[in-house]
């Protein structure tokens, strides 16, 4: 556990799920996410069968509508927006 890292040598970035969620937690202090869960708890919701329900602002164990998994929502989509 906790032994996966993501990187791009060409673009010069590297992160683990915990380092990624630490940034989210630091930048969402006024949000429910930053106040209610630690970076470790958040990281555990990014791997596996978890979906983010934006309407109620919580993680769900079943998909709601056309939402992607939480890893896609919080990691891949922000990266895609950069490139």
DONUFI-238066 format. One record per atom (N, C-alpha, C, O): residue number from 1; residue in one letter; atom name; z, y, x. Coordinates in nm, 4 decimals. Atoms other than C-alpha are relative to their C-alpha. Layout:
BEGIN
{atom NUM,"A","CA",{Z,Y,X}}
...
This chain:
BEGIN
{atom 1,"X","N",{0.0000,-0.1210,0.0835}}
{atom 1,"X","CA",{0.0000,0.0000,0.0000}}
{atom 1,"X","C",{0.0000,0.1244,0.0858}}
{atom 1,"X","O",{0.0531,0.1280,0.1968}}
{atom 2,"X","N",{0.0044,-0.1296,-0.0670}}
{atom 2,"X","CA",{-0.0664,0.3556,0.0963}}
{atom 2,"X","C",{-0.0719,-0.0059,0.1335}}
{atom 2,"X","O",{-0.0380,0.0678,0.2261}}
{atom 3,"X","N",{0.0700,0.0137,-0.1264}}
{atom 3,"X","CA",{-0.3080,0.2481,0.3666}}
{atom 3,"X","C",{-0.1493,0.0324,-0.0106}}
{atom 3,"X","O",{-0.2301,-0.0167,0.0681}}
{atom 4,"X","N",{0.1397,-0.0393,0.0179}}
{atom 4,"X","CA",{-0.6324,0.4030,0.2398}}
{atom 4,"X","C",{-0.0136,0.1485,0.0313}}
{atom 4,"X","O",{0.0671,0.2303,-0.0129}}
{atom 5,"X","N",{0.0283,-0.1396,-0.0318}}
{atom 5,"X","CA",{-0.7764,0.7244,0.3789}}
{atom 5,"X","C",{-0.1477,0.0268,-0.0286}}
{atom 5,"X","O",{-0.2315,-0.0630,-0.0200}}
{atom 6,"X","N",{0.1364,-0.0424,0.0303}}
{atom 6,"X","CA",{-1.0900,0.9165,0.2866}}
{atom 6,"X","C",{-0.0372,0.1081,0.0997}}
{atom 6,"X","O",{0.0445,0.1945,0.1314}}
{atom 7,"X","N",{0.0364,-0.0992,-0.1012}}
{atom 7,"X","CA",{-1.2860,1.1195,0.5370}}
{atom 7,"X","C",{-0.1506,0.0234,0.0027}}
{atom 7,"X","O",{-0.2307,-0.0548,-0.0485}}
{atom 8,"X","N",{0.1389,-0.0318,-0.0292}}
{atom 8,"X","CA",{-1.6090,1.2875,0.6319}}
{atom 8,"X","C",{-0.0035,0.0606,0.1399}}
{atom 8,"X","O",{0.0428,0.1726,0.1610}}
{atom 9,"X","N",{0.0108,-0.0510,-0.1374}}
{atom 9,"X","CA",{-1.6776,1.3257,1.0030}}
{atom 9,"X","C",{-0.0988,0.1160,0.0067}}
{atom 9,"X","O",{-0.0792,0.2108,0.0827}}
{atom 10,"X","N",{0.1006,-0.1063,-0.0006}}
{atom 10,"X","CA",{-1.9817,1.5400,0.9314}}
{atom 10,"X","C",{0.0577,0.1319,-0.0495}}
{atom 10,"X","O",{0.0292,0.2378,0.0064}}
{atom 11,"X","N",{-0.0530,-0.1214,0.0610}}
{atom 11,"X","CA",{-1.7900,1.7866,0.7158}}
{atom 11,"X","C",{0.1415,0.0344,0.0465}}
{atom 11,"X","O",{0.1936,0.1406,0.0123}}
{atom 12,"X","N",{-0.1281,-0.0296,-0.0618}}
{atom 12,"X","CA",{-1.4584,1.7627,0.9010}}
{atom 12,"X","C",{0.1204,-0.0009,-0.0918}}
{atom 12,"X","O",{0.2087,0.0837,-0.0780}}
{atom 13,"X","N",{-0.1194,0.0110,0.0817}}
{atom 13,"X","CA",{-1.2127,1.6564,0.6331}}
{atom 13,"X","C",{0.0483,-0.1440,-0.0044}}
{atom 13,"X","O",{-0.0270,-0.2386,0.0186}}
{atom 14,"X","N",{-0.0684,0.1289,0.0025}}
{atom 14,"X","CA",{-0.9674,1.3705,0.5957}}
{atom 14,"X","C",{0.1182,0.0135,-0.0956}}
{atom 14,"X","O",{0.1894,0.1138,-0.0922}}
{atom 15,"X","N",{-0.1198,-0.0031,0.0840}}
{atom 15,"X","CA",{-0.7082,1.2876,0.3317}}
{atom 15,"X","C",{0.0406,-0.1398,-0.0434}}
{atom 15,"X","O",{-0.0413,-0.2316,-0.0492}}
{atom 16,"X","N",{-0.0538,0.1173,0.0674}}
{atom 16,"X","CA",{-0.4867,1.0167,0.1910}}
{atom 16,"X","C",{0.0331,0.0451,-0.1417}}
{atom 16,"X","O",{0.0314,0.1648,-0.1703}}
{atom 17,"X","N",{-0.0351,-0.0399,0.1354}}
{atom 17,"X","CA",{-0.3889,1.0085,-0.1741}}
{atom 17,"X","C",{0.1249,0.0867,-0.0004}}
{atom 17,"X","O",{0.1332,0.1839,-0.0755}}
{atom 18,"X","N",{-0.1233,-0.0786,-0.0025}}
{atom 18,"X","CA",{-0.0443,1.1392,-0.0889}}
{atom 18,"X","C",{-0.0225,0.1401,0.0561}}
{atom 18,"X","O",{0.0349,0.2362,0.0049}}
{atom 19,"X","N",{0.0253,-0.1346,-0.0531}}
{atom 19,"X","CA",{-0.1736,1.4277,0.1235}}
{atom 19,"X","C",{-0.0782,0.0832,-0.1020}}
{atom 19,"X","O",{-0.0546,0.2035,-0.1136}}
{atom 20,"X","N",{0.0774,-0.0697,0.1027}}
{atom 20,"X","CA",{-0.4209,1.5194,-0.1545}}
{atom 20,"X","C",{0.0917,0.0473,-0.1131}}
{atom 20,"X","O",{0.0811,0.1610,-0.1590}}
{atom 21,"X","N",{-0.0889,-0.0370,0.1099}}
{atom 21,"X","CA",{-0.1503,1.5156,-0.4218}}
{atom 21,"X","C",{0.1047,0.1019,0.0435}}
{atom 21,"X","O",{0.1535,0.1790,-0.0392}}
{atom 22,"X","N",{-0.0928,-0.1016,-0.0488}}
{atom 22,"X","CA",{0.0822,1.7209,-0.2027}}
{atom 22,"X","C",{-0.0606,0.1391,-0.0169}}
{atom 22,"X","O",{0.0090,0.2329,-0.0556}}
{atom 23,"X","N",{0.0689,-0.1282,0.0195}}
{atom 23,"X","CA",{-0.1753,2.0015,-0.2106}}
{atom 23,"X","C",{0.0004,0.0383,-0.1477}}
{atom 23,"X","O",{0.0282,0.1535,-0.1812}}
{atom 24,"X","N",{-0.0041,-0.0283,0.1435}}
{atom 24,"X","CA",{-0.2015,1.9725,-0.5915}}
{atom 24,"X","C",{0.1396,0.0446,-0.0421}}
{atom 24,"X","O",{0.1539,0.1425,-0.1153}}
{atom 25,"X","N",{-0.1370,-0.0336,0.0385}}
{atom 25,"X","CA",{0.1779,1.9798,-0.6266}}
{atom 25,"X","C",{0.0379,0.1397,0.0470}}
{atom 25,"X","O",{0.1046,0.2130,-0.0259}}
{atom 26,"X","N",{-0.0314,-0.1321,-0.0532}}
{atom 26,"X","CA",{0.2060,2.2895,-0.4066}}
{atom 26,"X","C",{-0.0712,0.1109,-0.0762}}
{atom 26,"X","O",{-0.0182,0.2214,-0.0876}}
{atom 27,"X","N",{0.0794,-0.1034,0.0670}}
{atom 27,"X","CA",{-0.0632,2.4763,-0.6021}}
{atom 27,"X","C",{0.0115,-0.0028,-0.1515}}
{atom 27,"X","O",{-0.0559,0.0743,-0.2198}}
{atom 28,"X","N",{-0.0139,0.0061,0.1462}}
{atom 28,"X","CA",{0.0452,2.3813,-0.9526}}
{atom 28,"X","C",{0.1455,0.0124,-0.0426}}
{atom 28,"X","O",{0.1862,-0.0488,-0.1414}}
{atom 29,"X","N",{-0.1423,-0.0176,0.0336}}
{atom 29,"X","CA",{0.4108,2.4885,-0.9567}}
{atom 29,"X","C",{0.0201,0.0564,-0.1401}}
{atom 29,"X","O",{0.1204,0.0242,-0.2039}}
{atom 30,"X","N",{-0.0128,-0.0557,0.1337}}
{atom 30,"X","CA",{0.3541,2.6821,-1.2801}}
{atom 30,"X","C",{-0.0594,-0.0914,-0.1055}}
{atom 30,"X","O",{-0.0549,-0.0604,-0.2246}}
{atom 31,"X","N",{0.0633,0.0991,0.0867}}
{atom 31,"X","CA",{0.1772,2.3823,-1.4307}}
{atom 31,"X","C",{0.0980,-0.1128,-0.0265}}
{atom 31,"X","O",{0.1954,-0.1275,0.0474}}
{atom 32,"X","N",{-0.0884,0.1129,0.0273}}
{atom 32,"X","CA",{0.3413,2.0779,-1.5859}}
{atom 32,"X","C",{-0.0084,-0.1066,0.1089}}
{atom 32,"X","O",{0.0889,-0.1779,0.1332}}
{atom 33,"X","N",{0.0167,0.1023,-0.1031}}
{atom 33,"X","CA",{0.2021,1.8577,-1.3091}}
{atom 33,"X","C",{0.0930,0.0221,0.1183}}
{atom 33,"X","O",{0.1607,-0.0712,0.1612}}
{atom 34,"X","N",{-0.0812,-0.0290,-0.1172}}
{atom 34,"X","CA",{0.3811,2.0286,-1.0209}}
{atom 34,"X","C",{0.1488,-0.0039,-0.0246}}
{atom 34,"X","O",{0.2257,-0.0316,0.0675}}
{atom 35,"X","N",{-0.1422,-0.0032,0.0294}}
{atom 35,"X","CA",{0.7151,2.0550,-1.1976}}
{atom 35,"X","C",{0.0563,-0.1361,-0.0372}}
{atom 35,"X","O",{0.1755,-0.1604,-0.0184}}
{atom 36,"X","N",{-0.0507,0.1229,0.0584}}
{atom 36,"X","CA",{0.7396,1.7076,-1.3452}}
{atom 36,"X","C",{-0.0205,-0.1262,0.0820}}
{atom 36,"X","O",{0.0328,-0.2313,0.0462}}
{atom 37,"X","N",{0.0172,0.1208,-0.0814}}
{atom 37,"X","CA",{0.6277,1.4676,-1.0748}}
{atom 37,"X","C",{-0.0161,0.0370,0.1462}}
{atom 37,"X","O",{-0.0651,0.1445,0.1809}}
{atom 38,"X","N",{0.0126,-0.0203,-0.1433}}
{atom 38,"X","CA",{0.6417,1.4328,-0.7012}}
{atom 38,"X","C",{-0.1411,-0.0378,0.0450}}
{atom 38,"X","O",{-0.2177,-0.0979,-0.0303}}
{atom 39,"X","N",{0.1301,0.0383,-0.0557}}
{atom 39,"X","CA",{0.3380,1.3926,-0.4778}}
{atom 39,"X","C",{-0.0148,-0.1516,0.0043}}
{atom 39,"X","O",{-0.1241,-0.2034,-0.0189}}
{atom 40,"X","N",{0.0061,0.1467,-0.0047}}
{atom 40,"X","CA",{0.4242,1.0231,-0.4400}}
{atom 40,"X","C",{-0.0270,-0.0584,-0.1382}}
{atom 40,"X","O",{-0.1059,-0.1519,-0.1517}}
{atom 41,"X","N",{0.0236,0.0481,0.1362}}
{atom 41,"X","CA",{0.4384,0.9710,-0.8166}}
{atom 41,"X","C",{-0.1430,0.0302,-0.0440}}
{atom 41,"X","O",{-0.2091,-0.0529,-0.1063}}
{atom 42,"X","N",{0.1365,-0.0398,0.0337}}
{atom 42,"X","CA",{0.1129,1.1604,-0.8612}}
{atom 42,"X","C",{-0.1002,-0.0914,0.0699}}
{atom 42,"X","O",{-0.1964,-0.1365,0.0077}}
{atom 43,"X","N",{0.0905,0.0869,-0.0758}}
{atom 43,"X","CA",{-0.0560,0.9542,-0.5863}}
{atom 43,"X","C",{-0.0097,-0.1383,-0.0633}}
{atom 43,"X","O",{-0.1170,-0.1985,-0.0653}}
{atom 44,"X","N",{0.0027,0.1331,0.0619}}
{atom 44,"X","CA",{0.0424,0.6330,-0.7627}}
{atom 44,"X","C",{-0.0849,-0.0024,-0.1265}}
{atom 44,"X","O",{-0.1328,-0.1086,-0.1664}}
{atom 45,"X","N",{0.0824,-0.0079,0.1218}}
{atom 45,"X","CA",{-0.1440,0.7532,-1.0745}}
{atom 45,"X","C",{-0.1483,0.0188,0.0314}}
{atom 45,"X","O",{-0.2315,0.0117,-0.0591}}
{atom 46,"X","N",{0.1406,-0.0190,-0.0361}}
{atom 46,"X","CA",{-0.4669,0.8146,-0.8819}}
{atom 46,"X","C",{-0.0709,-0.1300,0.0353}}
{atom 46,"X","O",{-0.1934,-0.1321,0.0471}}
{atom 47,"X","N",{0.0599,0.1271,-0.0391}}
{atom 47,"X","CA",{-0.5242,0.4516,-0.7910}}
{atom 47,"X","C",{0.0225,-0.0997,-0.1113}}
{atom 47,"X","O",{0.1358,-0.1172,-0.1561}}
{atom 48,"X","N",{-0.0147,0.1013,0.1039}}
{atom 48,"X","CA",{-0.5907,0.1855,-1.0514}}
{atom 48,"X","C",{-0.0444,0.0498,-0.1354}}
{atom 48,"X","O",{-0.1255,0.1418,-0.1464}}
{atom 49,"X","N",{0.0414,-0.0268,0.1377}}
{atom 49,"X","CA",{-0.6223,0.2003,-1.4269}}
{atom 49,"X","C",{0.0830,0.1108,-0.0634}}
{atom 49,"X","O",{0.1694,0.0855,-0.1474}}
{atom 50,"X","N",{-0.0664,-0.1172,0.0556}}
{atom 50,"X","CA",{-0.5007,0.5522,-1.5040}}
{atom 50,"X","C",{-0.1047,0.1057,-0.0323}}
{atom 50,"X","O",{-0.1987,0.1271,0.0444}}
{atom 51,"X","N",{0.0885,-0.1063,0.0439}}
{atom 51,"X","CA",{-0.6770,0.8293,-1.6932}}
{atom 51,"X","C",{0.0837,0.1227,-0.0309}}
{atom 51,"X","O",{0.1960,0.1102,-0.0799}}
{atom 52,"X","N",{-0.0688,-0.1249,0.0303}}
{atom 52,"X","CA",{-0.5782,1.1974,-1.7260}}
{atom 52,"X","C",{-0.0447,0.0482,-0.1368}}
{atom 52,"X","O",{-0.1640,0.0667,-0.1610}}
{atom 53,"X","N",{0.0282,-0.0524,0.1330}}
{atom 53,"X","CA",{-0.5556,1.3183,-2.0847}}
{atom 53,"X","C",{0.0297,0.1494,0.0034}}
{atom 53,"X","O",{0.1460,0.1896,-0.0004}}
{atom 54,"X","N",{-0.0148,-0.1452,-0.0110}}
{atom 54,"X","CA",{-0.6136,1.6939,-2.0632}}
{atom 54,"X","C",{0.0635,0.0605,-0.1243}}
{atom 54,"X","O",{0.1347,0.1605,-0.1149}}
{atom 55,"X","N",{-0.0533,-0.0552,0.1248}}
{atom 55,"X","CA",{-0.5216,1.7504,-2.4285}}
{atom 55,"X","C",{0.1525,0.0000,-0.0028}}
{atom 55,"X","O",{0.2137,0.0970,-0.0474}}
{atom 56,"X","N",{-0.1472,0.0088,-0.0002}}
{atom 56,"X","CA",{-0.1614,1.6351,-2.3844}}
{atom 56,"X","C",{0.0580,0.0147,0.1409}}
{atom 56,"X","O",{0.1796,0.0106,0.1594}}
{atom 57,"X","N",{-0.0376,-0.0210,-0.1404}}
{atom 57,"X","CA",{-0.1540,1.6879,-2.0042}}
{atom 57,"X","C",{0.0929,-0.1097,0.0525}}
{atom 57,"X","O",{0.2019,-0.0834,0.1033}}
{atom 58,"X","N",{-0.0746,0.1133,-0.0536}}
{atom 58,"X","CA",{-0.0342,1.3409,-1.9125}}
{atom 58,"X","C",{-0.0956,-0.1144,0.0334}}
{atom 58,"X","O",{-0.2097,-0.1173,-0.0128}}
{atom 59,"X","N",{0.0798,0.1164,-0.0368}}
{atom 59,"X","CA",{-0.1613,1.0169,-1.7619}}
{atom 59,"X","C",{0.0116,-0.1059,-0.1081}}
{atom 59,"X","O",{0.1174,-0.1249,-0.1681}}
{atom 60,"X","N",{0.0061,0.1067,0.0994}}
{atom 60,"X","CA",{-0.2672,0.7355,-1.9931}}
{atom 60,"X","C",{-0.0456,-0.1282,0.0675}}
{atom 60,"X","O",{-0.1215,-0.1246,0.1643}}
{atom 61,"X","N",{0.0412,0.1295,-0.0564}}
{atom 61,"X","CA",{-0.3080,0.3658,-1.9200}}
{atom 61,"X","C",{-0.1262,-0.0541,-0.0657}}
{atom 61,"X","O",{-0.1789,-0.1569,-0.0233}}
{atom 62,"X","N",{0.1242,0.0362,0.0684}}
{atom 62,"X","CA",{-0.6074,0.3439,-2.1572}}
{atom 62,"X","C",{-0.0913,0.1222,-0.0022}}
{atom 62,"X","O",{-0.0430,0.2344,-0.0173}}
{atom 63,"X","N",{0.0917,-0.1153,0.0039}}
{atom 63,"X","CA",{-0.9207,0.5621,-2.1485}}
{atom 63,"X","C",{-0.0037,0.0640,-0.1380}}
{atom 63,"X","O",{0.0018,-0.0035,-0.2408}}
{atom 64,"X","N",{0.0117,-0.0772,0.1232}}
{atom 64,"X","CA",{-0.9455,0.8355,-2.4084}}
{atom 64,"X","C",{-0.1369,0.0685,0.0030}}
{atom 64,"X","O",{-0.1615,0.1528,0.0893}}
{atom 65,"X","N",{0.1323,-0.0619,0.0041}}
{atom 65,"X","CA",{-1.3018,0.9318,-2.5002}}
{atom 65,"X","C",{-0.0835,-0.0359,0.1219}}
{atom 65,"X","O",{-0.0894,-0.1521,0.1623}}
{atom 66,"X","N",{0.0908,0.0215,-0.1121}}
{atom 66,"X","CA",{-1.5407,0.9752,-2.2077}}
{atom 66,"X","C",{0.0605,0.0439,0.1330}}
{atom 66,"X","O",{-0.0135,0.0779,0.2254}}
{atom 67,"X","N",{-0.0644,-0.0433,-0.1239}}
{atom 67,"X","CA",{-1.2867,1.0626,-1.9392}}
{atom 67,"X","C",{-0.0158,-0.1041,0.1090}}
{atom 67,"X","O",{-0.0173,-0.2245,0.0833}}
{atom 68,"X","N",{0.0034,0.0902,-0.1139}}
{atom 68,"X","CA",{-1.3177,0.9179,-1.5935}}
{atom 68,"X","C",{0.1420,-0.0344,0.0434}}
{atom 68,"X","O",{0.2387,0.0253,-0.0039}}
{atom 69,"X","N",{-0.1321,0.0351,-0.0535}}
{atom 69,"X","CA",{-1.0327,0.7550,-1.4092}}
{atom 69,"X","C",{0.0597,0.1205,0.0703}}
{atom 69,"X","O",{-0.0119,0.2129,0.1089}}
{atom 70,"X","N",{-0.0696,-0.1151,-0.0574}}
{atom 70,"X","CA",{-0.7733,0.9889,-1.2652}}
{atom 70,"X","C",{-0.0485,0.0310,0.1420}}
{atom 70,"X","O",{-0.0506,0.1478,0.1808}}
{atom 71,"X","N",{0.0520,-0.0254,-0.1347}}
{atom 71,"X","CA",{-0.9126,0.9449,-0.9104}}
{atom 71,"X","C",{-0.1276,0.0837,-0.0067}}
{atom 71,"X","O",{-0.1477,0.1742,0.0743}}
{atom 72,"X","N",{0.1239,-0.0765,0.0176}}
{atom 72,"X","CA",{-1.2491,1.0746,-1.0307}}
{atom 72,"X","C",{0.0329,0.1431,-0.0403}}
{atom 72,"X","O",{-0.0233,0.2378,0.0146}}
{atom 73,"X","N",{-0.0364,-0.1321,0.0513}}
{atom 73,"X","CA",{-1.0891,1.3657,-1.2181}}
{atom 73,"X","C",{0.0608,0.0892,0.1070}}
{atom 73,"X","O",{0.0238,0.2060,0.1183}}
{atom 74,"X","N",{-0.0760,-0.0827,-0.0932}}
{atom 74,"X","CA",{-0.8592,1.4842,-0.9389}}
{atom 74,"X","C",{-0.0518,-0.0003,0.1436}}
{atom 74,"X","O",{-0.0189,0.0901,0.2204}}
{atom 75,"X","N",{0.0486,0.0070,-0.1390}}
{atom 75,"X","CA",{-1.0394,1.3779,-0.6184}}
{atom 75,"X","C",{-0.1514,0.0166,0.0101}}
{atom 75,"X","O",{-0.1993,0.1077,0.0775}}
{atom 76,"X","N",{0.1450,-0.0019,-0.0164}}
{atom 76,"X","CA",{-1.4106,1.3097,-0.6580}}
{atom 76,"X","C",{-0.0668,0.1224,-0.0620}}
{atom 76,"X","O",{-0.1524,0.1844,0.0012}}
{atom 77,"X","N",{0.0637,-0.1158,0.0633}}
{atom 77,"X","CA",{-1.5036,1.5835,-0.9053}}
{atom 77,"X","C",{0.0215,0.1290,0.0796}}
{atom 77,"X","O",{-0.0738,0.2052,0.0959}}
{atom 78,"X","N",{-0.0136,-0.1205,-0.0848}}
{atom 78,"X","CA",{-1.3475,1.8609,-0.6905}}
{atom 78,"X","C",{-0.0861,-0.0049,0.1255}}
{atom 78,"X","O",{-0.1415,0.0972,0.1663}}
{atom 79,"X","N",{0.0857,0.0114,-0.1184}}
{atom 79,"X","CA",{-1.5313,1.7267,-0.3844}}
{atom 79,"X","C",{-0.1476,0.0232,-0.0359}}
{atom 79,"X","O",{-0.2201,0.0908,0.0371}}
{atom 80,"X","N",{0.1386,-0.0184,0.0424}}
{atom 80,"X","CA",{-1.8603,1.7118,-0.5753}}
{atom 80,"X","C",{-0.0304,0.1464,-0.0267}}
{atom 80,"X","O",{-0.1416,0.1920,-0.0002}}
{atom 81,"X","N",{0.0209,-0.1424,0.0282}}
{atom 81,"X","CA",{-1.8143,2.0752,-0.6826}}
{atom 81,"X","C",{-0.0183,0.0796,0.1292}}
{atom 81,"X","O",{-0.0894,0.1801,0.1302}}
{atom 82,"X","N",{0.0146,-0.0679,-0.1294}}
{atom 82,"X","CA",{-1.7847,2.1794,-0.3166}}
{atom 82,"X","C",{-0.1408,-0.0199,0.0534}}
{atom 82,"X","O",{-0.2005,0.0734,0.1072}}
{atom 83,"X","N",{0.1303,0.0307,-0.0556}}
{atom 83,"X","CA",{-2.1095,2.0085,-0.2218}}
{atom 83,"X","C",{-0.1072,0.0143,-0.1044}}
{atom 83,"X","O",{-0.2248,-0.0079,-0.0755}}
